[in-house]
């Protein structure tokens, strides 16, 4: 089981940002979203912490 993993976040030249999740994490049977789906999410963070929270 891959309940955690290391992904990446990067900026594109047009000012967009993307978050990539590791394949093993997304394909884990406990992952809350279907792997081949597009889901609108809420993303938040706490100031001063290097923590990103993603919720559906």
C-alpha positions in Angstrom: 0.0 0.0 0.0 1.2 3.5 -0.9 -0.6 5.8 1.5 2.0 8.5 0.9 4.4 9.4 -1.8 6.5 12.2 -3.2 5.0 14.2 -6.0 5.9 17.5 -7.5 4.5 20.9 -8.2 5.7 23.2 -10.9 4.8 26.3 -12.8 4.3 26.6 -16.6 5.2 29.5 -18.8 1.6 30.6 -19.0 1.3 31.1 -15.2 -0.4 27.8 -14.4 0.7 25.4 -11.6 0.4 21.7 -11.7 0.6 19.1 -8.9 1.7 15.6 -10.0 0.9 12.6 -7.8 2.9 9.4 -7.8 1.4 6.5 -9.8 1.6 4.1 -6.9 -0.3 6.5 -4.6 -3.1 7.0 -7.1 -3.4 3.3 -7.9 -3.7 2.3 -4.3 -7.1 0.8 -3.7 -7.6 3.1 -0.7 -7.1 6.3 -2.8 -10.3 8.3 -2.5 -10.6 9.2 -6.2 -10.9 7.0 -9.3 -7.5 7.0 -11.1 -8.9 8.0 -14.5 -11.2 10.8 -13.4 -11.1 14.5 -13.3 -12.3 15.9 -9.9 -12.8 19.5 -8.8 -10.9 19.9 -5.5 -10.4 22.4 -2.7 -6.7 23.1 -2.0 -5.6 25.0 1.1 -2.5 25.5 3.2 -1.6 26.8 6.6 0.7 29.8 6.7 4.2 28.9 8.0 3.8 25.2 7.3 5.0 23.2 4.3 1.7 21.4 4.1 -0.8 21.3 1.3 -4.3 19.9 2.0 -6.4 18.7 -1.0 -10.1 17.9 -0.4 -12.9 16.9 -2.8 
